Amino acid sequence: MPLRLRRSPVPWERQRPTWRAASPGVIAAALKRAQARPSGNWYVVGASRDVPAGRPVGRTVAGTEVVLWRGEDGGLRAGAGACPHLGAPLKDSRVRCGTLVCHWHGLALDGAPFAGWEPFPVHDDGVLVWVRLDRVGGEVPLERPVVPHRPDPAGSVAAVCTVVGRCEPEDVVANRLDPWHGAWFHPYSFVDLTVVGAPGPDADDGGDGDAFVVDVSFKVAGRAVVPVRAVFTAPEPRTVVMHITEGEGLGSVVETHATPLSPDASGRPRTAVVEAVVAASDRAGFAVARAAAPALRPLMRAAAGRLWRDDIAYAERRWALRSTGRFPG
C-alpha cells in the first residue's frame, strides 16, 4: 500500500527549522545557472486543450499579442494577434474550415505569411502549447522547445493549472528552486520534508549535481501520508521540473513554466504560471484513474491551484522586495 501512518507526527511549530539550510546563495546560484540555459525563444502559452478546433484563442507574451487556432488538419497555427489591415483583435474572429477570417473586413489567414501578417513558430507537445518569439527572446532560435521527459501518455493522466501573479518569471523559478519552504508554507499538503541533496554554488551547469533532491510525504488525511523522493531541476530559464524518482507515482512529473505577460495598469510586471501535472503509476488500479481522467483532472488542477495561491504570494513578495532594493537574498 502506498499509504503510511505517521507514528510520531510533529506539530507544525515543532518541526525542524529550515532557514539555515535554505541558503540564499545556493538558491541564487541555481537561478543564475537556469537563466543562462537556452530556451530557443520558446514560451508556454497554455494547455493543448485550451486551443480547441473551430475557434481562435488569444494570448499575450511579454507584451506581444498572439493568436492561436487549429487548421483543418488539426495542426496548430499561431501568429501576430492584430490584423495587419486595421488592427482588429484576431482572437475575436472566426475559424472556418481551418482558416482564420477577420471579423472586421474578412481578411483570411491560413497560417502562412499574408498581407503583412506574421506567423510564429508553434509547438504542441500533447500537454502544452509553446510559441517561439524571436524578437522577444533575443536568443539563438531552437527548432523545438526544451520539453522535459514525461511518462508515456498512454499510461498517464495530465492536468494543467494556470495562475497569474504580479512578478517576473525569475521570481516564480526562484520559488521552485527553494524546496525548503514546502512543509512550513504548505503544511496542508507536505510533511516530514528533508532536502537530502542540493547543488553547491559551483555546480556544473546541467550536470547531475545541479538538482535538489527532496524526501517528503504528501498528506492524505489525518496521519495518513504518501512518502516519495522528488528531484527538482531547471532545464531552461523559465521552467522548473519535479520528477518523482522513488515511491508512489514513480515517473510522475510536475512542470512549472513561467511566461511573462504584459504589465498591469500600474506598470507592475505580470507572469503566468502554467503548471502541468503528469501523473503515472504502475499499480493496476491506476487504469481506473485513467478511465476517470475527465473527473480527475479538475481535482488535480484544484490541488495545484491551492499550492499556487500560496506560492504566487511568495513570488510577488520577492519581486516587491527586489524592485525596491530590499530583497535580502
C-alpha positions as CSV (number, residue, x, y, z in Angstrom):
1,M,0.0,0.0,0.0
2,P,1.3,3.5,-0.8
3,L,-0.2,5.0,2.4
4,R,1.8,5.2,5.6
5,L,0.8,6.3,9.1
6,R,3.0,8.9,10.7
7,R,3.9,7.3,14.0
8,S,5.0,10.4,15.8
9,P,3.6,13.4,14.0
10,V,5.4,16.6,14.8
11,P,3.3,19.8,15.2
12,W,3.9,22.5,12.6
13,E,5.7,24.8,15.1
14,R,8.0,22.0,16.4
15,Q,9.3,20.8,13.0
16,R,13.0,21.4,12.3
17,P,13.7,24.9,11.1
18,T,15.0,25.0,7.5
19,W,16.1,28.6,7.3
20,R,19.8,27.8,7.8
21,A,19.8,25.1,5.1
22,A,17.9,27.3,2.7
23,S,21.0,29.3,1.7
24,P,20.1,32.4,-0.3
25,G,23.4,31.9,-2.1
26,V,22.6,28.3,-3.2
27,I,19.1,29.4,-4.5
28,A,20.6,32.4,-6.3
29,A,23.3,30.4,-7.9
30,A,20.8,27.7,-9.1
31,L,18.6,30.5,-10.5
32,K,21.6,32.1,-12.3
33,R,22.5,28.8,-13.9
34,A,18.9,28.3,-15.0
35,Q,18.8,31.7,-16.6
36,A,21.9,31.0,-18.6
37,R,20.5,27.9,-20.3
38,P,19.0,28.3,-23.7
39,S,15.3,28.4,-24.3
40,G,15.4,29.0,-28.0
41,N,12.9,31.8,-27.5
42,W,10.1,29.4,-26.7
43,Y,7.3,30.3,-24.3
44,V,4.5,28.2,-22.9
45,V,1.1,29.8,-23.6
46,G,-1.3,27.3,-22.1
47,A,-2.6,23.7,-22.3
48,S,-3.1,21.9,-25.5
49,R,-6.8,21.5,-24.5
50,D,-7.1,25.3,-24.3
51,V,-6.9,25.6,-28.1
52,P,-9.9,23.6,-29.5
53,A,-10.8,23.2,-33.1
54,G,-13.1,25.8,-34.6
55,R,-12.2,29.0,-32.7
56,P,-9.2,31.1,-32.1
57,V,-7.5,31.8,-28.7
58,G,-5.6,34.9,-27.8
59,R,-2.6,35.2,-25.5
60,T,-0.1,38.0,-24.7
61,V,3.5,37.1,-24.1
62,A,5.9,39.9,-22.9
63,G,3.5,42.4,-24.4
64,T,3.2,40.7,-27.7
65,E,-0.3,39.7,-28.9
66,V,-0.5,36.2,-30.1
67,V,-3.5,34.4,-31.8
68,L,-3.6,30.6,-32.0
69,W,-6.0,28.3,-33.8
70,R,-6.2,24.8,-35.4
71,G,-6.1,24.3,-39.1
72,E,-8.4,21.9,-40.9
73,D,-5.8,19.1,-40.3
74,G,-5.9,19.7,-36.5
75,G,-2.4,21.2,-36.6
76,L,-1.7,24.3,-34.6
77,R,-1.3,27.8,-36.2
78,A,-0.1,30.9,-34.5
79,G,0.9,34.4,-35.3
80,A,0.5,38.1,-34.6
81,G,-2.7,38.8,-32.7
82,A,-3.6,42.1,-34.5
83,C,-5.0,42.1,-38.1
84,P,-2.5,43.9,-40.3
85,H,-5.3,45.7,-42.1
86,L,-6.7,47.9,-39.3
87,G,-5.6,46.1,-36.1
88,A,-8.7,44.1,-35.4
89,P,-8.2,41.6,-32.5
90,L,-7.9,38.3,-34.3
91,K,-8.7,36.4,-31.1
92,D,-12.3,37.6,-31.6
93,S,-12.5,36.5,-35.2
94,R,-13.9,33.3,-36.7
95,V,-12.3,30.0,-37.9
96,R,-13.9,28.5,-40.9
97,C,-12.5,25.2,-42.4
98,G,-9.2,25.8,-40.6
99,T,-8.9,29.4,-41.9
100,L,-8.9,32.4,-39.6
101,V,-11.2,35.0,-41.0
102,C,-11.0,38.5,-39.6
103,H,-14.4,39.6,-38.3
104,W,-13.8,43.3,-39.3
105,H,-13.2,43.0,-43.0
106,G,-12.8,39.3,-43.9
107,L,-9.0,39.1,-44.3
108,A,-8.4,35.3,-44.4
109,L,-5.3,33.6,-42.9
110,D,-4.3,30.0,-43.3
111,G,-1.2,30.3,-41.1
112,A,1.2,31.4,-43.9
113,P,2.5,34.9,-44.2
114,F,-0.1,37.1,-45.9
115,A,-0.8,40.8,-46.4
116,G,1.7,41.8,-43.7
117,W,0.5,39.3,-41.2
118,E,3.4,37.4,-39.4
119,P,3.1,33.8,-38.3
120,F,5.1,32.5,-35.3
121,P,6.6,29.0,-34.9
122,V,4.4,27.0,-32.6
123,H,4.7,23.6,-31.0
124,D,2.0,21.3,-29.4
125,D,3.7,18.7,-27.2
126,G,0.4,17.0,-26.4
127,V,0.1,18.6,-23.0
128,L,1.2,22.2,-23.5
129,V,1.3,24.7,-26.3
130,W,4.5,26.7,-27.0
131,V,5.1,29.7,-29.2
132,R,8.5,30.9,-30.4
133,L,9.0,34.7,-30.3
134,D,12.5,35.5,-31.5
135,R,12.1,39.3,-31.2
136,V,11.1,38.9,-27.5
137,G,13.6,36.2,-26.5
138,G,16.6,37.5,-28.4
139,E,18.4,34.1,-28.2
140,V,19.6,31.8,-30.9
141,P,16.3,30.1,-32.0
142,L,15.8,26.4,-31.4
143,E,13.8,24.2,-33.7
144,R,11.8,22.8,-30.8
145,P,11.3,23.9,-27.2
146,V,13.1,22.2,-24.3
147,V,10.3,19.8,-23.3
148,P,11.1,17.8,-20.1
149,H,10.9,14.0,-20.2
150,R,7.4,12.7,-19.3
151,P,5.8,9.4,-18.7
152,D,4.1,7.6,-21.7
153,P,0.8,9.5,-22.4
154,A,-1.0,6.1,-22.8
155,G,-0.3,5.3,-19.2
156,S,-0.6,8.7,-17.5
157,V,-3.1,11.5,-16.7
158,A,-2.2,15.1,-17.4
159,A,-3.8,18.3,-16.0
160,V,-2.8,21.9,-16.4
161,C,-3.3,24.8,-14.0
162,T,-2.7,28.4,-14.7
163,V,-2.4,31.3,-12.3
164,V,-1.2,34.9,-12.8
165,G,0.9,36.9,-10.4
166,R,2.5,40.4,-10.2
167,C,6.1,39.4,-10.5
168,E,8.7,38.3,-13.1
169,P,9.4,34.8,-14.3
170,E,12.6,34.6,-12.2
171,D,10.6,35.1,-9.0
172,V,8.5,32.0,-10.0
173,V,11.6,30.0,-10.8
174,A,13.3,31.0,-7.5
175,N,10.2,29.8,-5.6
176,R,10.5,26.4,-7.1
177,L,14.3,26.3,-6.5
178,D,13.6,26.7,-2.8
179,P,12.2,23.3,-1.7
180,W,13.0,24.1,1.9
181,H,9.8,26.1,2.3
182,G,7.4,23.3,1.5
183,A,6.4,21.8,4.9
184,W,6.4,25.3,6.5
185,F,4.5,27.2,3.9
186,H,2.2,24.3,2.7
187,P,1.5,22.2,5.9
188,Y,-1.8,21.1,4.5
189,S,0.0,19.2,1.7
190,F,3.5,18.4,2.8
191,V,5.1,17.0,6.0
192,D,8.4,15.4,7.0
193,L,10.3,17.3,4.3
194,T,14.0,16.9,4.1
195,V,16.3,18.2,1.4
196,V,18.8,15.3,1.0
197,G,20.7,16.8,-1.8
198,A,21.3,20.4,-3.1
199,P,23.7,21.8,-5.7
200,G,26.7,23.8,-4.5
201,P,27.3,27.3,-5.7
202,D,29.8,26.0,-8.3
203,A,27.7,23.0,-9.5
204,D,28.3,22.0,-13.1
205,D,25.7,23.6,-15.4
206,G,23.2,21.0,-16.4
207,G,25.0,18.2,-14.7
208,D,23.5,15.5,-12.4
209,G,24.8,17.5,-9.4
210,D,22.7,20.5,-10.3
211,A,19.5,19.3,-8.7
212,F,17.6,19.5,-5.5
213,V,16.7,16.1,-4.1
214,V,13.8,16.0,-1.6
215,D,12.3,13.3,0.6
216,V,8.7,14.4,1.5
217,S,5.4,13.0,2.4
218,F,2.1,14.1,0.8
219,K,-0.7,14.4,3.3
220,V,-3.9,12.4,2.6
221,A,-6.0,12.6,5.7
222,G,-5.1,12.7,9.4
223,R,-1.9,10.8,9.9
224,A,-2.1,9.1,6.5
225,V,0.7,10.2,4.1
226,V,2.3,9.1,0.9
227,P,6.2,9.3,1.1
228,V,8.2,10.0,-2.1
229,R,11.5,11.2,-3.3
230,A,11.4,14.1,-5.7
231,V,14.1,15.7,-7.8
232,F,13.9,19.4,-8.9
233,T,15.8,20.6,-12.0
234,A,15.6,23.7,-14.2
235,P,16.2,22.7,-17.8
236,E,15.7,26.2,-19.2
237,P,15.3,29.8,-17.9
238,R,11.5,29.7,-17.3
239,T,10.9,26.1,-16.3
240,V,11.4,24.0,-13.2
241,V,10.6,20.3,-13.3
242,M,9.9,17.9,-10.4
243,H,10.3,14.2,-11.1
244,I,9.1,11.5,-8.7
245,T,12.1,9.1,-8.6
246,E,11.1,6.9,-5.6
247,G,7.8,5.9,-4.0
248,E,4.2,6.1,-5.2
249,G,3.8,7.7,-8.6
250,L,7.3,6.8,-9.8
251,G,7.9,8.6,-13.0
252,S,5.3,11.3,-12.4
253,V,6.2,14.9,-13.4
254,V,5.2,18.4,-12.3
255,E,6.4,21.1,-14.7
256,T,6.2,24.7,-13.7
257,H,6.5,27.2,-16.6
258,A,6.7,30.9,-16.1
259,T,5.6,33.1,-19.0
260,P,5.9,36.9,-18.9
261,L,2.7,38.8,-19.8
262,S,2.0,42.5,-20.2
263,P,2.3,44.9,-17.2
264,D,-0.7,45.7,-15.2
265,A,-2.3,49.2,-15.1
266,S,0.3,50.4,-12.6
267,G,3.2,49.2,-14.7
268,R,4.0,46.2,-12.5
269,P,5.1,43.0,-14.3
270,R,2.8,40.1,-14.6
271,T,3.7,36.4,-15.1
272,A,1.5,33.4,-15.9
273,V,2.4,30.3,-14.1
274,V,1.4,27.3,-16.2
275,E,1.8,24.1,-14.3
276,A,1.4,20.7,-15.9
277,V,1.0,17.7,-13.6
278,V,1.5,14.4,-15.4
279,A,0.7,11.6,-13.1
280,A,1.7,8.0,-13.6
281,S,1.7,4.7,-11.6
282,D,2.5,1.1,-12.3
283,R,-0.3,0.0,-10.0
284,A,-3.2,-1.9,-11.6
285,G,-5.7,0.4,-10.1
286,F,-4.3,3.4,-11.9
287,A,-6.1,2.1,-15.1
288,V,-9.3,3.1,-13.3
289,A,-7.9,6.5,-12.6
290,R,-7.0,7.0,-16.3
291,A,-10.5,5.9,-17.3
292,A,-11.9,8.6,-15.0
293,A,-9.5,11.2,-16.2
294,P,-12.2,13.8,-17.1
295,A,-13.3,13.7,-13.5
296,L,-9.8,13.5,-12.1
297,R,-8.3,16.5,-14.0
298,P,-10.4,19.1,-12.1
299,L,-9.2,17.7,-8.8
300,M,-5.6,17.8,-10.0
301,R,-6.0,21.4,-11.1
302,A,-7.6,22.3,-7.8
303,A,-4.7,20.8,-5.8
304,A,-2.1,22.6,-7.9
305,G,-4.1,25.9,-7.7
306,R,-4.3,25.7,-3.9
307,L,-0.5,25.4,-3.7
308,W,0.0,28.3,-6.1
309,R,-2.3,30.6,-4.2
310,D,0.5,30.5,-1.6
311,D,3.5,30.3,-3.9
312,I,2.4,33.2,-6.1
313,A,2.3,35.3,-2.9
314,Y,5.9,34.2,-2.3
315,A,6.9,35.2,-5.8
316,E,5.1,38.5,-5.6
317,R,6.7,39.3,-2.3
318,R,10.1,38.5,-3.8
319,W,9.5,40.8,-6.7
320,A,8.2,43.6,-4.4
321,L,11.4,43.4,-2.3
322,R,13.7,43.2,-5.4
323,S,12.1,46.1,-7.1
324,T,12.6,48.4,-4.1
325,G,16.2,47.2,-3.3
326,R,15.1,45.5,-0.1
327,F,15.5,41.8,-1.1
328,P,17.9,40.2,1.4
329,G,19.0,37.4,-0.9
